[in-house]
């Protein structure tokens, strides 16, 4: 499932095409995805201007000119295909979409009339001439329309934790969040009520860079007086470094993820721990080997030699 860097990459691609544009038509090709589309979905969007394209945790958040908010979750296989004004979208996909990646497994090609796919479920047209198509083979994504003034209290967003890429996120914040928690550190980092948008891939990568075991108690990041330990300082820095590097690389292409212009992310080529079971630890000072355990039903990759 796309994590924060993948969603942020999609956000940046959509922002260029959507910000300031007005919906002129919304073609809804099915009643819903994971959940039914909101009542009168197409009608409520038509004529609305996009104020911005933002992100909250793993959600795309699109404020509209009437105060309502269009929010979208990509699920496991959701993506947006953007055609700029004047593009005809001819048969087949742009060459960039066919670029292979080590972790990429192809999905259905856009082989229908005008370059459509049977998995194209929504098509948005804008007054700029741009069109954006939402494609989702497994239909685990979903979209909601939040009423004006209702975003902060909405069930999807009211309990989401701090954003790890915000300027205010640092070791002190991390120590405060982890203080007193007996849960394993990795489980606490994945708790969306504490930190927004972190997922399995980037937690494994950040913990390796910080030299911290995923099995240690989360509370060990805070001293008795609540101030951050040296490990908390390393981890807060590693989280930001990993996320920023992943965003710069366009995310990680694992199975179906691709961003808004059809390109594949490349961060998977720099993984140090995730999915590298049996490989030597990349830390030049360590002679350990990356191992794998299961925590909370998910694979955790780490080096027992240098992660303590």
C-alpha positions as CSV (number, residue, x, y, z in Angstrom):
1,X,0.0,0.0,0.0
2,X,1.4,3.4,-0.9
3,X,3.0,5.2,2.1
4,X,3.6,8.9,2.8
5,X,6.3,9.4,0.1
6,X,4.2,7.8,-2.6
7,X,1.2,9.8,-1.7
8,X,3.2,13.0,-1.5
9,X,4.6,12.3,-5.0
10,X,1.1,11.9,-6.4
11,X,0.1,15.1,-4.6
12,X,2.8,17.0,-6.3
13,X,1.9,15.7,-9.7
14,X,-1.8,16.4,-9.3
15,X,-1.2,19.9,-7.8
16,X,0.3,21.1,-11.1
17,X,-2.8,20.1,-13.1
18,X,-5.6,20.8,-10.5
19,X,-4.7,23.9,-8.5
20,X,-6.9,26.8,-9.5
21,X,-8.8,24.6,-12.1
22,X,-12.6,24.1,-12.1
23,X,-14.3,20.8,-12.6
24,X,-16.3,21.0,-15.9
25,X,-17.3,17.3,-16.0
26,X,-17.0,14.2,-13.8
27,X,-17.6,10.8,-15.4
28,X,-18.4,8.2,-12.8
29,X,-18.1,4.7,-14.3
30,X,-19.2,2.7,-11.3
31,X,-21.1,3.2,-8.1
32,X,-18.1,3.0,-5.8
33,X,-14.7,1.6,-5.1
34,X,-14.0,0.1,-1.6
35,X,-17.0,2.1,-0.5
36,X,-19.8,3.7,-2.5
37,X,-19.0,7.2,-3.9
38,X,-20.7,10.0,-1.9
39,X,-24.3,10.8,-2.8
40,X,-24.5,13.1,-5.9
41,X,-20.7,12.9,-6.1
42,X,-20.3,14.0,-9.7
43,X,-23.0,16.7,-9.4
44,X,-21.4,18.2,-6.2
45,X,-18.0,18.4,-7.9
46,X,-19.0,19.9,-11.1
47,X,-18.4,23.7,-11.2
48,X,-16.2,23.6,-8.1
49,X,-12.7,25.2,-8.2
50,X,-9.7,23.4,-6.7
51,X,-8.1,25.7,-4.1
52,X,-5.1,23.4,-3.4
53,X,-4.0,19.8,-3.4
54,X,-2.7,18.7,0.0
55,X,-1.9,15.6,1.9
56,X,-2.8,14.4,5.4
57,X,-1.1,11.2,6.4
58,X,-1.7,8.8,3.4
59,X,-4.7,10.8,2.1
60,X,-4.9,13.3,-0.7
61,X,-6.8,16.3,0.6
62,X,-8.3,18.7,-2.0
63,X,-10.0,21.8,-0.6
64,X,-12.7,23.3,-3.0
65,X,-14.0,26.8,-3.3
66,X,-17.2,26.2,-1.4
67,X,-15.3,25.0,1.7
68,X,-15.9,21.3,1.1
69,X,-12.9,18.9,0.8
70,X,-12.4,16.1,-1.6
71,X,-10.3,13.4,0.1
72,X,-8.9,10.3,-1.7
73,X,-7.1,7.2,-0.5
74,X,-5.2,5.2,-3.1
75,X,-5.7,1.8,-1.5
76,X,-3.3,-0.8,-2.8
77,X,-3.5,-0.1,-6.6
78,X,-5.0,3.3,-7.1
79,X,-3.4,5.9,-9.4
80,X,-4.2,9.1,-11.3
81,X,-3.4,9.5,-14.9
82,X,-3.0,13.1,-16.0
83,X,-3.4,14.3,-19.5
84,X,-2.3,18.0,-20.0
85,X,-4.3,20.3,-22.3
86,X,-3.9,19.2,-25.9
87,X,-2.8,15.6,-25.1
88,X,-4.8,13.1,-27.1
89,X,-3.9,10.1,-24.9
90,X,-3.7,7.9,-28.1
91,X,-3.8,4.1,-27.9
92,X,-1.4,2.6,-25.4
93,X,0.5,4.3,-22.6
94,X,3.2,6.9,-22.6
95,X,6.7,5.3,-23.0
96,X,7.6,6.4,-19.4
97,X,4.9,4.1,-18.0
98,X,6.5,1.1,-19.5
99,X,9.9,1.8,-17.8
100,X,10.7,-1.4,-15.9
101,X,11.6,-1.4,-12.2
102,X,13.0,-4.2,-10.1
103,X,9.9,-4.4,-7.9
104,X,7.3,-3.5,-10.5
105,X,4.7,-6.0,-11.8
106,X,2.7,-4.8,-14.7
107,X,-1.1,-4.4,-14.5
108,X,-3.7,-3.9,-17.2
109,X,-2.6,-1.7,-20.1
110,X,-4.8,1.2,-21.4
111,X,-5.9,-0.6,-24.6
112,X,-9.4,0.7,-25.0
113,X,-10.6,3.6,-27.2
114,X,-8.7,6.8,-26.5
115,X,-6.2,5.0,-24.3
116,X,-8.7,3.9,-21.6
117,X,-8.5,0.9,-19.4
118,X,-11.3,-1.3,-17.9
119,X,-9.9,-0.2,-14.5
120,X,-10.5,3.5,-15.2
121,X,-13.3,4.3,-12.7
122,X,-13.5,8.1,-12.7
123,X,-12.6,10.8,-15.2
124,X,-12.4,14.4,-14.2
125,X,-12.4,17.2,-16.8
126,X,-11.3,20.8,-16.1
127,X,-11.8,24.2,-17.6
128,X,-8.0,24.3,-18.4
129,X,-8.5,21.4,-20.8
130,X,-6.7,18.9,-18.6
131,X,-8.3,15.6,-17.7
132,X,-7.4,13.3,-14.8
133,X,-8.4,9.6,-14.7
134,X,-8.5,7.5,-11.6
135,X,-7.5,3.9,-12.2
136,X,-7.7,1.2,-9.6
137,X,-7.5,-2.5,-10.6
138,X,-8.3,-3.9,-7.1
139,X,-10.7,-1.1,-6.1
140,X,-9.4,-0.8,-2.6
141,X,-9.1,3.0,-2.9
142,X,-12.0,5.4,-2.0
143,X,-13.1,9.0,-2.1
144,X,-15.1,11.1,0.3
145,X,-16.5,14.6,0.2
146,X,-16.2,16.4,3.5
147,X,-18.8,19.1,4.2
148,X,-17.6,22.7,4.8
149,X,-16.1,23.1,8.3
150,X,-16.2,19.4,9.0
151,X,-12.6,18.3,8.1
152,X,-11.1,18.3,11.6
153,X,-14.0,16.4,13.1
154,X,-14.3,13.9,10.3
155,X,-13.8,10.3,11.5
156,X,-11.1,9.7,8.9
157,X,-9.0,12.7,10.1
158,X,-9.8,13.7,13.7
159,X,-7.5,11.2,15.4
160,X,-4.5,11.3,13.0
161,X,-1.2,12.0,14.6
162,X,1.6,14.5,13.8
163,X,3.1,14.9,10.4
164,X,6.7,13.6,10.3
165,X,7.7,16.1,7.6
166,X,6.4,19.1,9.4
167,X,9.0,21.6,10.6
168,X,7.9,21.0,14.2
169,X,8.7,17.2,14.2
170,X,11.9,16.6,16.1
171,X,13.4,14.4,18.8
172,X,11.5,16.1,21.5
173,X,8.2,15.4,19.8
174,X,9.2,11.8,19.2
175,X,10.2,11.3,22.8
176,X,6.9,12.8,24.0
177,X,4.9,10.5,21.8
178,X,6.9,7.3,22.8
179,X,7.2,8.1,26.6
180,X,5.6,5.4,28.7
181,X,4.7,3.1,25.9
182,X,5.7,-0.6,26.4
183,X,4.8,-1.5,22.8
184,X,7.6,-2.5,20.5
185,X,9.1,0.6,18.8
186,X,8.2,-0.4,15.3
187,X,4.5,-1.0,16.3
188,X,4.4,2.5,18.0
189,X,5.9,4.1,14.9
190,X,3.2,2.6,12.8
191,X,0.4,3.8,15.0
192,X,-1.3,6.5,12.8
193,X,-2.7,8.2,15.9
194,X,0.8,9.0,17.0
195,X,2.6,9.7,13.7
196,X,0.8,10.2,10.4
197,X,1.7,8.4,7.2
198,X,4.6,6.2,8.4
199,X,4.4,2.7,7.0
200,X,6.3,-0.6,7.1
201,X,8.9,0.2,4.4
202,X,10.1,3.5,5.8
203,X,9.9,2.5,9.4
204,X,12.3,-0.4,8.7
205,X,14.6,1.9,6.8
206,X,14.6,4.6,9.4
207,X,15.2,2.2,12.3
208,X,18.2,0.7,10.4
209,X,19.7,4.1,9.8
210,X,19.2,5.0,13.5
211,X,20.7,1.7,14.7
212,X,17.6,0.9,16.8
213,X,16.0,-2.5,17.2
214,X,12.3,-2.7,16.1
215,X,11.7,-4.9,19.1
216,X,12.9,-2.5,21.8
217,X,10.2,-0.8,23.9
218,X,9.1,2.5,22.5
219,X,9.5,4.1,25.9
220,X,13.2,3.8,25.7
221,X,13.3,6.8,23.4
222,X,12.5,9.1,26.4
223,X,14.6,9.7,29.5
224,X,12.9,9.6,32.9
225,X,12.3,13.4,32.7
226,X,10.7,13.0,29.2
227,X,13.6,14.4,27.3
228,X,14.8,12.6,24.2
229,X,17.6,10.0,24.3
230,X,20.4,9.9,21.8
231,X,18.5,7.1,20.0
232,X,15.4,9.4,19.7
233,X,17.6,12.1,18.2
234,X,19.0,9.7,15.6
235,X,15.6,8.3,14.8
236,X,13.9,11.6,14.4
237,X,16.6,12.6,12.0
238,X,16.5,9.3,10.2
239,X,12.7,9.4,9.7
240,X,13.0,12.8,8.0
241,X,16.0,11.8,5.9
242,X,14.4,8.6,4.7
243,X,11.1,10.3,3.9
244,X,12.7,13.2,2.1
245,X,14.9,10.9,0.1
246,X,12.0,8.7,-0.9
247,X,9.9,11.7,-2.0
248,X,12.8,13.0,-4.1
249,X,13.1,9.5,-5.7
250,X,9.4,9.4,-6.4
251,X,8.6,6.8,-3.8
252,X,9.2,3.1,-4.0
253,X,7.7,1.0,-6.8
254,X,6.4,-2.1,-5.2
255,X,3.9,-4.0,-7.3
256,X,1.3,-1.5,-8.6
257,X,2.4,2.0,-7.4
258,X,3.2,4.6,-9.9
259,X,2.8,8.4,-9.6
260,X,0.6,10.9,-11.5
261,X,2.7,11.2,-14.6
262,X,3.0,7.5,-15.0
263,X,6.6,7.3,-13.9
264,X,7.8,4.6,-11.5
265,X,9.4,5.4,-8.1
266,X,13.0,4.4,-7.6
267,X,13.7,4.5,-3.9
268,X,13.5,0.7,-3.7
269,X,16.9,0.6,-5.3
270,X,18.4,2.2,-2.2
271,X,16.8,0.0,0.4
272,X,19.2,-0.8,3.2
273,X,17.0,-3.2,5.2
274,X,13.5,-3.6,3.7
275,X,13.1,-6.8,1.7
276,X,16.9,-7.6,1.9
277,X,16.7,-10.7,4.1
278,X,20.0,-12.6,3.9
279,X,22.0,-9.7,2.5
280,X,25.0,-8.3,4.4
281,X,24.3,-5.3,6.5
282,X,25.2,-2.2,4.4
283,X,26.7,-0.5,7.4
284,X,30.5,-0.7,6.7
285,X,31.2,-1.0,10.5
286,X,28.8,-4.0,10.8
287,X,29.4,-7.6,9.8
288,X,25.8,-8.6,10.4
289,X,23.2,-9.9,8.0
290,X,19.7,-8.5,7.4
291,X,17.1,-10.7,9.0
292,X,13.3,-10.9,9.0
293,X,10.8,-11.3,11.7
294,X,7.0,-10.9,11.8
295,X,5.5,-8.2,14.0
296,X,1.8,-7.5,14.0
297,X,1.4,-9.7,10.9
298,X,4.0,-7.7,8.9
299,X,7.5,-8.5,7.9
300,X,10.2,-6.5,9.7
301,X,13.7,-6.4,8.2
302,X,16.6,-5.4,10.4
303,X,20.2,-6.2,11.4
304,X,20.5,-7.7,14.8
305,X,24.2,-6.9,14.7
306,X,23.9,-3.1,14.7
307,X,20.3,-2.4,15.7
308,X,20.0,-2.5,19.4
